[in-house]
Amino acid sequence: MYKIADIEIDMRDSVSSFVADKLEGLVFDITVKETNSRQLDSNIDHVVEQKLSEIASRIFQKKDRLITTNSEKVGELDIAFDANNGHTYFIEIEKSNKKTIWFDYVKLLTLIQEHDDSYGIIICPKNYAHKVGTWDLFKEAKAYKSHLTRVFQSSSLDRVYVIGYTQYAFLDNNWVKFSPETVLRIKTHNI
């Protein structure tokens, strides 16, 4: 069993809190792939979407999450929904790759500039553990946003928020934070 907890937001505000308050303690599953160095694959996107559907008046289907500009496909969002508070939320969940956070910003900014009364949210771990250490993708996403704000001074960036979480595994009857050792244990014992 795995969960996300210790939710942290980049700004204390009603937009981040509206989503972040639903995420604390969310349980998800992990499978260990037989290929690609026994990479971990989770259903966290699905679990987050299911939880957020409780506050949604409409969840966007896969075809409605495609991002296009000038008739060219730019990408696809992880989650998009119209909330029962009248706003639209576009969400990217970055699980492991800090460099793709840049592209997450591009996708979110493209959409919120096209949709009034919408917000973009990047959700990412504070403890992505890998062989040689642990990355704080939440810290990276906040730093990238700060850089984009300095360079582009776009008011659209004021409508993009970052939510961080800590990943835990239930091992030996205790919740343990993901670390390189924890992840190695999950991969070798397929817990």
C-alpha atoms as one frame of an Amber mdcrd trajectory, in Angstrom:
protein
   0.000   0.000   0.000   1.199   3.499  -0.857  -0.066   6.977  -0.098   0.536
  10.658  -0.645   0.604  12.881   2.431   2.183  15.996   3.918   0.585  18.105
   1.184   2.246  21.474   0.646   1.205  24.323  -1.635   3.270  27.121  -3.129
   0.745  29.782  -2.130  -1.861  29.763   0.606  -4.963  30.596  -1.410  -8.405
  29.301  -2.229  -7.401  27.756  -5.584  -4.581  25.545  -4.281  -6.430  24.710
  -1.088  -9.566  23.689  -2.989  -7.605  20.900  -4.692  -4.890  20.187  -2.106
  -7.362  19.575   0.709  -8.706  16.564  -1.202  -5.314  14.881  -1.644  -4.060
  14.270   1.905  -3.772  10.549   2.660  -4.795   9.375  -0.813  -3.868   5.702
  -1.271  -2.564   4.441  -4.617  -1.099   1.267  -6.144   2.289   0.587  -7.650
   3.344  -2.144 -10.034   6.947  -3.022 -10.748   7.625  -3.379 -14.461   9.781
  -6.240 -15.631  11.503  -3.917 -18.103  13.359  -0.602 -17.860  15.324  -1.361
 -14.659  12.157  -2.530 -12.906  10.595   0.897 -13.180   7.722   1.678 -10.802
   4.381   2.429 -12.404   1.536   3.838 -10.331  -2.129   4.594 -10.731  -1.765
   7.942  -8.954  -3.249   9.895 -11.895  -6.387   7.768 -11.789  -6.689   7.953
  -7.991  -6.289  11.747  -7.971  -8.828  12.108 -10.781 -11.315   9.863  -8.932
 -10.941  11.921  -5.760 -11.275  15.252  -7.572 -14.382  13.986  -9.369 -16.137
  14.462  -6.010 -15.849  18.246  -6.471 -16.430  18.246 -10.222 -19.511  19.023
 -12.206 -17.758  17.556 -15.277 -14.544  15.578 -15.827 -12.980  16.130 -19.258
 -12.650  12.979 -21.338  -9.283  12.075 -22.880 -10.171  13.674 -26.241 -11.078
  16.921 -24.452  -7.707  17.069 -22.680  -5.742  17.372 -25.920  -3.874  20.643
 -26.325  -3.589  22.084 -29.798  -2.283  25.322 -31.207  -2.572  26.203 -34.875
  -4.182  22.778 -35.448  -1.046  21.012 -34.177  -1.226  18.695 -31.176   1.021
  20.070 -28.412   0.252  17.543 -25.709  -2.361  16.103 -23.426  -3.285  16.951
 -19.849  -3.393  14.385 -17.084  -6.626  15.740 -15.577  -9.098  18.498 -16.435
 -12.445  19.245 -14.852 -15.098  21.857 -14.315 -15.559  22.169 -10.582 -18.811
  22.696  -8.758 -17.437  26.128  -7.712 -17.695  27.399 -11.313 -13.975  27.234
 -12.193 -12.106  24.971 -14.591  -8.946  23.209 -13.394  -6.211  21.895 -15.675
  -3.853  19.546 -13.838  -0.517  17.949 -14.606   0.880  15.283 -12.297   4.642
  15.050 -12.597   5.843  11.883 -10.918   9.509  11.568 -11.798  11.026  13.806
 -14.459  11.944  17.296 -13.300  12.799  18.500 -16.800   9.287  17.834 -18.123
   7.936  20.339 -15.584   8.900  23.019 -18.134   6.563  21.401 -20.662   3.844
  21.104 -18.003   3.976  24.890 -17.638   3.723  25.353 -21.410   0.654  23.117
 -21.614  -1.061  24.773 -18.658  -0.306  28.318 -19.802  -1.606  27.518 -23.287
  -4.928  26.376 -21.857  -5.522  28.996 -19.189  -4.824  31.787 -21.667  -7.589
  30.334 -23.841 -10.088  29.767 -21.000 -11.277  32.521 -18.708 -11.954  31.501
 -15.123  -9.541  28.560 -15.321  -6.497  27.543 -13.312  -3.489  25.311 -13.893
  -2.033  23.083 -11.210   1.154  21.024 -11.175   1.150  18.236  -8.596   4.527
  16.655  -7.844   6.414  14.720  -5.171   8.761  16.257  -2.653  10.596  12.930
  -2.508  11.059  11.303  -5.889  13.570   8.624  -4.947  15.929   7.029  -7.450
  19.175   5.083  -7.389  21.493   7.959  -6.485  19.293  10.167  -4.337  16.014
  11.948  -3.855  14.707  14.868  -5.890  12.295  17.475  -4.557  10.205  18.084
  -7.685   7.960  20.474  -5.724  10.964  22.711  -5.059  12.000  22.456  -8.729
   8.507  23.372  -9.960   8.414  26.441  -7.704  11.874  27.511  -8.924  10.822
  27.084 -12.574   7.698  29.182 -11.948   9.803  31.896 -10.324  12.119  31.912
 -13.345   9.231  32.044 -15.826   7.670  34.917 -13.879  10.922  36.913 -14.026
  11.452  36.287 -17.722   7.921  36.583 -19.107   6.081  38.656 -16.494   2.851
  37.047 -17.637  -0.250  37.478 -15.530  -1.252  33.973 -16.650   1.455  32.572
 -14.350  -0.576  33.948 -11.437  -3.167  31.326 -12.340  -0.749  28.373 -12.182
  -0.206  26.712  -8.809   2.110  24.026  -7.484   1.121  21.323  -5.008   3.735
  19.034  -3.458   3.304  15.756  -1.631   5.432  13.170   0.150   5.211   9.563
  -1.040   4.946   6.800   1.551   5.011   3.003   1.440   3.471   0.789   4.100
   6.361  -1.487   5.108   6.777  -3.539   8.275   3.468  -2.201   9.641   4.636
   1.401   9.334   4.352   4.241   6.820   7.851   4.947   5.480   8.844   7.866
   3.232  10.121   6.931  -0.196  13.903   6.958  -0.262  16.404   5.188  -2.515
  16.430   2.310  -0.014  12.629   2.119   0.128  12.323   2.113  -3.656  15.016
  -0.580  -3.984  13.136  -2.692  -1.467   9.870  -2.227  -3.414  11.588  -3.172
  -6.680  13.344  -6.243  -5.336  10.512  -7.589  -3.180   7.659  -6.325  -5.359
   5.775  -5.271  -2.233
